[in-house]
Amino acid sequence: MDKYDQIKSFLLILFQQTGLTEIWWGNLVMMFVGAWLVYLAITKKYEPFLLIGIGFACIISNVPGSDLTQPGGLFYIAYQGVAQLIVPPLIFLGVGAMTDFGPMIANPSLVILGAAAHLGIFVAMIAAKVIGFPINEAGAIGIIGGADGPMAIYVTMKLAPHLLPQISVAAYSYMALMPLIQPPIMKLLTTKAERQIVMDMPRFVSRLERIVFPIVIAVVVNLLLPPVAPLITMMMLGNLFRECLLVDRLADTAANEILNIITIVLTVAIGSTMEASQFLNWQTLQIIFLGLVAFVFGTASGVITARIMNKISGGKINPLIGSAGIASVPIAARVSHMVAQRENRHNYLIMHAMGPNLAGVFGTAISGGIMLALLGAK
Amino acid sequence: MTEITVPNTVEGAVVLSIIDFVLSMVFIAGIGVMLHFFPYLNHIGEIKEDDLSE
C-alpha cells in the first residue's frame, strides 16, 4: 500500500466515524424545524425562554454523530428528569413562588371560567378518538387544550409517554402563538360594546388570606385529586414561600435559580425527543392539528361562558376575560388585556383576567387529574 | 403502566369527556365557593406585614 492509499483509507475511516454516513432528509427537515423555532424565539420573541432551548436541542438531536441523546449523554439525562416526572413538579414550585393568586382570591365568581375554558380538551380528545387514536393517547392529546406545558407533560408521561415530543411541542408552540390564535375568536364571539366594558376594581386581599390559600388548596387537592397532587402541592409550597414574606431567599431561589435551571433541562429534554425518525410522521401532523382544535374550542367556550356571566351580572363582566381561563399564565390574561386595550385604551383588564387565568391552572389540573383517575393511570 | 378502565371506543371518550367536564366544573365551583368565605378569615385575626421579615 503506497502513501496515497494509506491517506485515502485513513480519510475513509475518519469519514465513516462522522454522522455524515447516517444523515437522511428527515434529519435535514427537523434541523430546519429547529432553526425555525430559534428564529421565532429570537426575531418574533415568541416564548424565547422555551423555544431557544427546544429549537437548539432539536437541531443537535438530528445530527447523527451526536451522542448527547444517547444513554450517558447530557440531553438523555435531561430527558430522564422529564420521564421520571421530576421536572414538572419543580416547574410548578417556581411558578407558585412567582405567582400572585390575589386576583383569583378576590374574584371567586370568575373562577368557574377556569373550568369552562377547558371544553377544548374534550373536543380534541373525542376528535382524536374518532380519527383512530387509542383512548389513552386521545386523552393525552386533549390535554394540550389545557395550555399548561408542565401539566401536558405530566399527563402525557402517565398516559402515552411515546407521544411526549409531539404533545409538548404542540402545547408550547400554541401557547407561544396564543396572541395570534385567540383574538379573532374573541372578536367573533363578542360585540364591540361588550369588549369595552370596564370592570369594577377587585377587593383588597389580606396577608392572612394569601397565606391560608396555598395550604387549603394543597390539602383539598391531595384529598380529592391525588393523581395531580404532586404538581399542585409544589406550586402551593412555592406560593407559601412567597406569601409568608419570611423566606424571601427560598421564594427567590424557587422563582429564579430553580426555575431557570429546570427550564434549561426541560427545553433540551423536549428538543432532544424531536429526532426525525420519531417525529416525522402522519401522527405528528394529526396531533398538531388536534392541538389547534383544542385551543380554538377552549377559547370559544371561555368567551361564551363569560358572555353568559355578563348577562347574568347585568353587564358587569367583560367577556374577553373568558379566554384567559385557558391557563397559560400570564399569556392568556395578556391577550385579553391586549384585545380590550384595542377597544378602549383606558381599560386595564389584566388584573381581572388574571383571576380566570390562574383558575385555569387549577382547571387543567382538575381535568387532568380526573382523566388520569378514570383511565386508571398510576 | 396504564390500565384502561373506560372503554376504548368513541362512546368511551364521550362518556369520559362528559364526566370529566362536569366534575371539573363542580370542583372548580367548589373552590370558588370556598374562596367566597375567605374574607371571613379577616374576622379571625390579622397578620401585620411589618412583623414579617426574614
Chai-1 contact restraints between the chains, C-beta under 6 A:
chainA,res_idxA,chainB,res_idxB,connection_type,confidence,min_distance_angstrom,max_distance_angstrom,comment,restraint_id
A,I105,B,L35,contact,1.0,0.0,6.0,A-B,restraint_1
A,I105,B,F38,contact,1.0,0.0,6.0,A-B,restraint_2
A,P108,B,G32,contact,1.0,0.0,6.0,A-B,restraint_3
A,P108,B,L35,contact,1.0,0.0,6.0,A-B,restraint_4
A,P108,B,H36,contact,1.0,0.0,6.0,A-B,restraint_5
A,V111,B,I28,contact,1.0,0.0,6.0,A-B,restraint_6
A,V111,B,I31,contact,1.0,0.0,6.0,A-B,restraint_7
A,V111,B,G32,contact,1.0,0.0,6.0,A-B,restraint_8
A,I112,B,A29,contact,1.0,0.0,6.0,A-B,restraint_9
A,I112,B,G32,contact,1.0,0.0,6.0,A-B,restraint_10
A,G114,B,I28,contact,1.0,0.0,6.0,A-B,restraint_11
A,A115,B,S24,contact,1.0,0.0,6.0,A-B,restraint_12
A,A115,B,M25,contact,1.0,0.0,6.0,A-B,restraint_13
A,A115,B,I28,contact,1.0,0.0,6.0,A-B,restraint_14
A,F122,B,S17,contact,1.0,0.0,6.0,A-B,restraint_15
A,F122,B,F21,contact,1.0,0.0,6.0,A-B,restraint_16
A,M125,B,A13,contact,1.0,0.0,6.0,A-B,restraint_17
A,M125,B,S17,contact,1.0,0.0,6.0,A-B,restraint_18
A,I126,B,A13,contact,1.0,0.0,6.0,A-B,restraint_19
A,I126,B,V14,contact,1.0,0.0,6.0,A-B,restraint_20
A,I126,B,S17,contact,1.0,0.0,6.0,A-B,restraint_21
A,K129,B,V10,contact,1.0,0.0,6.0,A-B,restraint_22
A,K129,B,A13,contact,1.0,0.0,6.0,A-B,restraint_23
A,V130,B,V10,contact,1.0,0.0,6.0,A-B,restraint_24
A,P134,B,N8,contact,1.0,0.0,6.0,A-B,restraint_25
A,I135,B,N8,contact,1.0,0.0,6.0,A-B,restraint_26
A,I135,B,G12,contact,1.0,0.0,6.0,A-B,restraint_27
A,I135,B,A13,contact,1.0,0.0,6.0,A-B,restraint_28
A,N136,B,T2,contact,1.0,0.0,6.0,A-B,restraint_29
A,A138,B,A13,contact,1.0,0.0,6.0,A-B,restraint_30
A,L159,B,T2,contact,1.0,0.0,6.0,A-B,restraint_31
A,S206,B,N42,contact,1.0,0.0,6.0,A-B,restraint_32
A,R207,B,I47,contact,1.0,0.0,6.0,A-B,restraint_33
A,R207,B,E49,contact,1.0,0.0,6.0,A-B,restraint_34
A,L208,B,L41,contact,1.0,0.0,6.0,A-B,restraint_35
A,L208,B,I47,contact,1.0,0.0,6.0,A-B,restraint_36
A,E209,B,F38,contact,1.0,0.0,6.0,A-B,restraint_37
A,E209,B,L41,contact,1.0,0.0,6.0,A-B,restraint_38
A,V212,B,L41,contact,1.0,0.0,6.0,A-B,restraint_39
A,L245,B,L52,contact,1.0,0.0,6.0,A-B,restraint_40
A,L246,B,L52,contact,1.0,0.0,6.0,A-B,restraint_41
A,L246,B,E54,contact,1.0,0.0,6.0,A-B,restraint_42
A,D248,B,E54,contact,1.0,0.0,6.0,A-B,restraint_43
A,G363,B,I28,contact,1.0,0.0,6.0,A-B,restraint_44
A,I366,B,S24,contact,1.0,0.0,6.0,A-B,restraint_45
A,I366,B,F27,contact,1.0,0.0,6.0,A-B,restraint_46
A,S367,B,D20,contact,1.0,0.0,6.0,A-B,restraint_47
A,S367,B,S24,contact,1.0,0.0,6.0,A-B,restraint_48
A,I370,B,D20,contact,1.0,0.0,6.0,A-B,restraint_49
A,I370,B,L23,contact,1.0,0.0,6.0,A-B,restraint_50
A,M371,B,D20,contact,1.0,0.0,6.0,A-B,restraint_51
A,L374,B,V6,contact,1.0,0.0,6.0,A-B,restraint_52
A,L374,B,L16,contact,1.0,0.0,6.0,A-B,restraint_53
A,L375,B,I4,contact,1.0,0.0,6.0,A-B,restraint_54
A,G376,B,E3,contact,1.0,0.0,6.0,A-B,restraint_55
A,G376,B,T5,contact,1.0,0.0,6.0,A-B,restraint_56
A,A377,B,T2,contact,1.0,0.0,6.0,A-B,restraint_57
